[in-house]
Protein backbone atom coordinates (compact mmCIF):
# COMPACT_ATOMS: atom_id res chain seq x y z
CA UNK A 1 0.00 0.00 0.00
CA UNK A 2 2.81 2.38 0.92
CA UNK A 3 4.50 1.69 -2.44
CA UNK A 4 1.30 2.44 -4.38
CA UNK A 5 0.81 5.68 -2.43
CA UNK A 6 4.41 6.73 -3.12
CA UNK A 7 3.95 5.94 -6.81
CA UNK A 8 0.72 7.97 -7.01
CA UNK A 9 2.35 10.94 -5.25
CA UNK A 10 5.33 10.76 -7.59
CA UNK A 11 3.09 10.65 -10.67
CA UNK A 12 1.02 13.53 -9.31
CA UNK A 13 4.14 15.60 -8.67
CA UNK A 14 5.45 14.81 -12.15
CA UNK A 15 2.25 15.84 -13.90
CA UNK A 16 2.08 19.07 -11.87
CA UNK A 17 5.55 19.96 -13.08
CA UNK A 18 5.01 18.88 -16.70
CA UNK A 19 6.02 21.49 -19.23
CA UNK A 20 4.96 22.11 -22.81
CA UNK A 21 7.41 23.43 -25.38
CA UNK A 22 6.16 25.67 -28.18
CA UNK A 23 8.52 26.40 -31.09
CA UNK A 24 8.35 29.72 -32.89
CA UNK A 25 6.71 29.59 -36.31
CA UNK A 26 8.98 32.09 -38.09
CA UNK A 27 6.79 32.26 -41.20
CA UNK A 28 3.92 33.59 -39.08
CA UNK A 29 5.99 35.81 -36.78
CA UNK A 30 6.84 39.48 -37.21
CA UNK A 31 9.45 41.36 -35.19
CA UNK A 32 9.07 45.04 -36.04
CA UNK A 33 10.23 48.40 -34.78
CA UNK A 34 9.38 52.07 -35.21
CA UNK A 35 11.65 55.10 -34.71
CA UNK A 36 11.15 58.80 -35.41
CA UNK A 37 12.87 60.40 -38.39
CA UNK A 38 13.65 64.14 -38.53
CA UNK A 39 11.32 64.56 -35.52
CA UNK A 40 8.33 64.82 -37.89
CA UNK A 41 7.65 61.25 -39.03
CA UNK A 42 8.28 57.61 -38.25
CA UNK A 43 10.18 54.84 -40.04
CA UNK A 44 9.16 51.21 -39.64
CA UNK A 45 11.44 48.20 -39.94
CA UNK A 46 11.46 44.49 -39.24
CA UNK A 47 13.77 41.52 -38.90
CA UNK A 48 13.26 38.67 -41.36
CA UNK A 49 15.15 35.95 -39.46
CA UNK A 50 13.98 35.11 -35.97
CA UNK A 51 13.84 31.92 -33.92
CA UNK A 52 12.71 31.06 -30.42
CA UNK A 53 10.64 28.96 -28.08
CA UNK A 54 8.06 29.26 -25.33
CA UNK A 55 7.96 26.80 -22.43
CA UNK A 56 4.63 26.80 -20.61
CA UNK A 57 4.11 25.30 -17.18
CA UNK A 58 0.41 26.07 -16.94
CA UNK A 59 -2.56 26.02 -19.32
CA UNK A 60 -3.06 29.77 -18.84
CA UNK A 61 0.64 30.46 -19.73
CA UNK A 62 1.38 32.06 -16.36
CA UNK A 63 4.96 31.47 -15.22
CA UNK A 64 6.09 30.54 -18.74
CA UNK A 65 9.56 31.07 -20.16
CA UNK A 66 10.31 32.57 -23.57
CA UNK A 67 13.51 33.12 -25.48
CA UNK A 68 14.24 34.46 -28.95
CA UNK A 69 17.20 34.98 -31.25
CA UNK A 70 17.13 37.59 -34.02
CA UNK A 71 19.63 37.80 -36.89
CA UNK A 72 20.75 41.45 -37.00
CA UNK A 73 21.76 41.25 -40.68
CA UNK A 74 18.13 40.46 -41.55
CA UNK A 75 17.01 44.03 -40.75
CA UNK A 76 14.69 45.38 -43.45
CA UNK A 77 13.34 48.93 -43.71
CA UNK A 78 12.52 48.73 -47.44
CA UNK A 79 15.61 50.81 -48.24
CA UNK A 80 18.81 48.94 -49.12
CA UNK A 81 21.15 51.85 -48.31
CA UNK A 82 19.53 52.41 -44.92
CA UNK A 83 19.60 48.68 -44.16
CA UNK A 84 23.35 48.54 -44.87
CA UNK A 85 23.85 51.52 -42.57
CA UNK A 86 21.87 49.72 -39.82
CA UNK A 87 24.07 46.64 -40.28
CA UNK A 88 27.24 48.76 -39.87
CA UNK A 89 29.07 49.64 -36.63
CA UNK A 90 27.01 52.85 -36.36
CA UNK A 91 24.15 50.60 -35.30
CA UNK A 92 24.03 46.77 -35.00
CA UNK A 93 27.50 45.87 -36.35
CA UNK A 94 25.98 42.68 -37.76
CA UNK A 95 29.39 41.27 -38.66
CA UNK A 96 30.69 41.34 -35.08
CA UNK A 97 27.32 40.87 -33.35
CA UNK A 98 25.26 38.67 -35.68
CA UNK A 99 22.42 38.04 -33.20
CA UNK A 100 20.41 39.84 -30.58
CA UNK A 101 18.66 37.80 -27.92
CA UNK A 102 15.81 38.00 -25.45
CA UNK A 103 15.47 35.68 -22.43
CA UNK A 104 12.59 36.08 -20.02
CA UNK A 105 13.02 36.17 -16.25
CA UNK A 106 9.33 36.37 -15.35
CA UNK A 107 6.04 35.84 -17.22
CA UNK A 108 3.24 37.25 -15.09
CA UNK A 109 -0.46 37.16 -15.85
CA UNK A 110 -2.00 40.64 -15.44
CA UNK A 111 -5.49 40.01 -16.82
CA UNK A 112 -7.67 37.46 -18.60
CA UNK A 113 -5.39 37.45 -21.66
CA UNK A 114 -2.66 39.92 -20.73
CA UNK A 115 0.86 39.41 -19.39
CA UNK A 116 3.89 41.34 -18.26
CA UNK A 117 7.04 39.62 -19.51
CA UNK A 118 10.30 40.80 -17.94
CA UNK A 119 13.58 39.67 -19.41
CA UNK A 120 17.08 40.44 -20.63
CA UNK A 121 17.49 41.95 -24.09
CA UNK A 122 21.01 41.74 -25.50
CA UNK A 123 21.99 43.92 -28.46
CA UNK A 124 25.64 44.11 -29.47
CA UNK A 125 27.51 43.41 -26.20
CA UNK A 126 25.00 45.16 -23.94
CA UNK A 127 22.34 43.37 -21.88
CA UNK A 128 19.53 45.31 -20.22
CA UNK A 129 16.25 44.38 -18.63
CA UNK A 130 13.10 45.22 -20.57
CA UNK A 131 9.39 44.70 -19.89
CA UNK A 132 7.05 43.49 -22.64
CA UNK A 133 3.33 44.14 -22.38
CA UNK A 134 1.83 41.06 -24.03
CA UNK A 135 -1.60 39.85 -25.07
CA UNK A 136 -2.63 36.27 -25.80
CA UNK A 137 -4.41 36.07 -29.16
CA UNK A 138 -5.65 32.53 -28.58
CA UNK A 139 -4.97 28.88 -29.28
CA UNK A 140 -6.04 27.14 -32.49
CA UNK A 141 -5.42 23.88 -34.34
CA UNK A 142 -4.44 24.46 -37.97
CA UNK A 143 -5.70 22.31 -40.91
CA UNK A 144 -2.64 20.04 -40.58
CA UNK A 145 -3.25 19.20 -36.92
CA UNK A 146 -0.66 21.58 -35.44
CA UNK A 147 -1.69 23.36 -32.24
CA UNK A 148 -0.74 27.05 -32.47
CA UNK A 149 -0.73 29.92 -29.99
CA UNK A 150 -0.35 33.61 -30.82
CA UNK A 151 0.87 36.58 -28.80
CA UNK A 152 1.26 40.30 -29.47
CA UNK A 153 3.76 42.26 -27.39
CA UNK A 154 5.25 45.75 -27.27
CA UNK A 155 8.03 47.55 -25.45
CA UNK A 156 10.21 50.64 -25.83
CA UNK A 157 13.97 50.96 -25.51
CA UNK A 158 16.49 53.78 -25.73
CA UNK A 159 18.83 52.77 -28.56
CA UNK A 160 21.76 54.65 -26.99
CA UNK A 161 21.58 52.21 -24.06
CA UNK A 162 22.67 49.50 -26.51
CA UNK A 163 25.42 51.48 -28.29
CA UNK A 164 23.29 52.05 -31.40
CA UNK A 165 25.06 55.37 -31.36
CA UNK A 166 24.80 57.09 -34.75
CA UNK A 167 23.08 60.46 -34.72
CA UNK A 168 23.10 63.84 -36.38
CA UNK A 169 21.64 66.96 -34.83
CA UNK A 170 19.21 69.08 -36.79
CA UNK A 171 19.58 72.86 -37.04
CA UNK A 172 16.00 73.30 -35.85
CA UNK A 173 16.62 70.99 -32.86
CA UNK A 174 16.17 67.28 -32.41
CA UNK A 175 17.96 64.52 -34.28
CA UNK A 176 17.77 62.72 -37.61
CA UNK A 177 16.95 59.44 -35.81
CA UNK A 178 15.09 59.38 -32.51
CA UNK A 179 16.47 57.81 -29.34
CA UNK A 180 13.33 55.85 -28.45
CA UNK A 181 12.57 52.70 -30.43
CA UNK A 182 9.15 51.05 -30.16
CA UNK A 183 9.34 47.29 -30.62
CA UNK A 184 6.23 45.44 -31.83
CA UNK A 185 5.99 41.65 -31.85
CA UNK A 186 3.40 39.40 -33.46
CA UNK A 187 4.52 35.90 -32.58
CA UNK A 188 3.06 32.49 -33.37
CA UNK A 189 4.27 29.29 -31.71
CA UNK A 190 3.58 25.66 -32.62
CA UNK A 191 3.16 23.09 -29.85
CA UNK A 192 5.96 20.55 -29.98
CA UNK A 193 4.71 17.10 -30.89
CA UNK A 194 5.70 14.23 -28.63
BELURWO-V60382 format. One line per field, one symbol per residue. burial: b if it has 9 or more other ideal C-beta (glycine too) atoms within 8 Angstrom, else e. Layout:
BEGIN
burial = ???
END
This chain:
BEGIN
burial = eeeeeeeeeeeeeeeeeeeebbbbbeeebebbbbbbbebeeebebbbebbebbbbbeeeebbebebbbbbbbbbbbbeeeebbebbbbeebbbbeebeebbbebeebbeeeeebbbbbbbbbbbebebebebbbbbeeeeeeeeeeebbbbbbbbebebeebebeeeeebeeeebebbebbbbbbbbbbbbeee
END
